[in-house]
C-alpha cells in the first residue's frame, strides 16, 4: 500500500524527509534549499491539522568523509561531531527549521538496525559474494557506467571525469557483496506504471523509467578497501556500502526493528525530498531494497533541480558554495526562506542571484506585502483609534475580494500541500496581495474618510475591515514560509486573543470570511520588510 499524494495512510503521520547530507564540509545554499522545502511542506501539513513527522540528518560514513577527516588531521568521528554540532544543527535552528528528528548515521540506533536489515537480505538469498572492477567517484560514492563519464581537459586531459563533480574517477577493483538488484527491474517498472506520481517531476520520472528499462546491474553493497562504515554482520572485513547505510536512515529513524508502534505510525515516507543528482538511489535502489525485505514503499520521491551560480551547480567542489548566513544577515531569514521557493519552480534548475533577490524583496515583500500591512494598520489607527470596525456596507468590490480569497486558499492548498509546487502556491498568495492593494487604491479610503455621515463611516469601516481580514488570511497562508514576520503580522492584527495561536490556524479554512472579529485591537508595529541598503561591499 502506498501513501497517497494528498495525505498519509489512515492513522499514519505525514512523514517528510530530506536527504541526509554528507558532513565533509559546512552546509551551503543547496543544502538549505531542500531543507527549507521540507520544513515548509511539513508546516503546511501541520496547519492542515495533520500529524506530521519531519526528518533530516547527516550521512557520516564512506570514503569521502574519511578522506576529508584525514586531510584535517582528525578522526572521522571527531570530524563529524564537530561539523554536526558547530555547523549543521546551528544553521537549521537559524533558518527556523522545525524538524522532529535529526538522524546521524554514526548513532547506534541506526548502525544496529542497518546490520539487521542487511543480514535479513543475506539470509533471504538476496545478497551474494563477488568481485567488481570499474570507475568510482568518491564524491558521489558511486560506481559509474563508462557511458556516463566525460573526457578530461586541461590538467585532467586523458582522464575520465564524473559528470556531476567534474573530477577524475578512480578505477577500483575489490571483492564485494552484491544485492540482486537486476531481478527487480520488472517490479519497479510495474510500480512506476501503477503509481505515476511516485517520481516527480515528470522529467525525473521519465529518466528513471528509461534507466530501468535498459536493464539493471546487481548492486555492490559492501566495500573492503577502507573501514569507515558499518561492518557487514557476517564478514567484518567489509563495511556496508555508504548508500545502503544512508538510505536506511528513513526506516531506522522511525523505529525499524526497535519501536514497532512508532514505525507503523510513520513509515513509509509520504514524501522524500531529494536533489536530482541522487534520484536513482531513491527511485531505484531504495524501493528495490524495500521490496526485497517486504516493506512498504514511499508515497513520492520529489527531485528538486540544481541551484546554479554562473551556470554551475552549487557545491563546495566547484567553489560556488554560498553560506546561507551571508544572505540572511542582509535580507533576514524569512525573506531567504521565501525567495528559495518563490524564485525557482521546484523540480527545475534555477539560478541564485543576489540582484534578483534584492529586486523581489523590494517589489513583492517590501512594496506589496509589507506596505499593505503598514497602510492598513495606520488607517485603522487614524480613523478608528486602532479598533477594527465592523463591515456593514459591503458590495460588489468586497464580494470580489471574498471570492478571490476562497479561490486563492484552495489553489495554494492544492499546489503546496498536494502537488509540492511551492512557487505556484506562493504566486497565488501574492496575486491576492496585489488584488487587495488594488482594492484599496480603487476604494480610496483616505477620501471616504472625509465623509462624516453614517453612510460614509460605514463605507470606510467596510473597506478597512476587508483589508484587515484579507491580511488575517495571508498571515495564515504565509506562516509556513515566513514564520517570524507572519507572527508579527498576527500580533499586529490582534488576532490571537480571539482566534488563538497562528500556528494552530488551518490553512484550508483560511478562506472562510469573517474570521477576524470586529473590535480587535490593531497596532502598527515595526515594518515587516524594511527597505534595505545596497549589498554590502557593492
Secondary structure, DSSP 8 states (H G I E B T S, - for coil): ---BTTB-STT--EEEEEEEEE-SS---HHHHHHHHHHHHHHHHHHTTT--EEEEEEEE--SHHHHHHHHHHTS-HHHHHHHHIIIIIHHHHHHTT---SEEEETTSHHHHHHHHHHHHHHHHTT-EEEEEEEEEEETTTTEE--GGG-EE--GGGTTSEE-TTT-SB-EEEEEEEEEE-GGGGHHHHHHHHHH-TTSEESHHHHHHHHHHHHT----EE-EE-S---S-EETTEEEEEE-HHHHHHTHHHHTTTTTT-HHHHHHH-S-SEEEEEGGGHHIIIIIHHHHHHHTT----SEEEEE--EEETTEE--GGGT----HHHHHHHH-HHHHHHHHHHSS-TTS-EE--HHHHHHHIIIIIIIIIIHHHHHHHHHHHHHHTTB--------HHHHHHHHHHHHHHHHHIIIIIIT--HHHHHHHHHHHHHHHHHHHHHH-HHHHTT--SHHHHHHHHHHHHHHHHHHHHHHHHHTTT-HHHHHHHHHHTT-HHHH--GGGS-GGGTTSTT-S-TT-B----S-TT----S-TT-
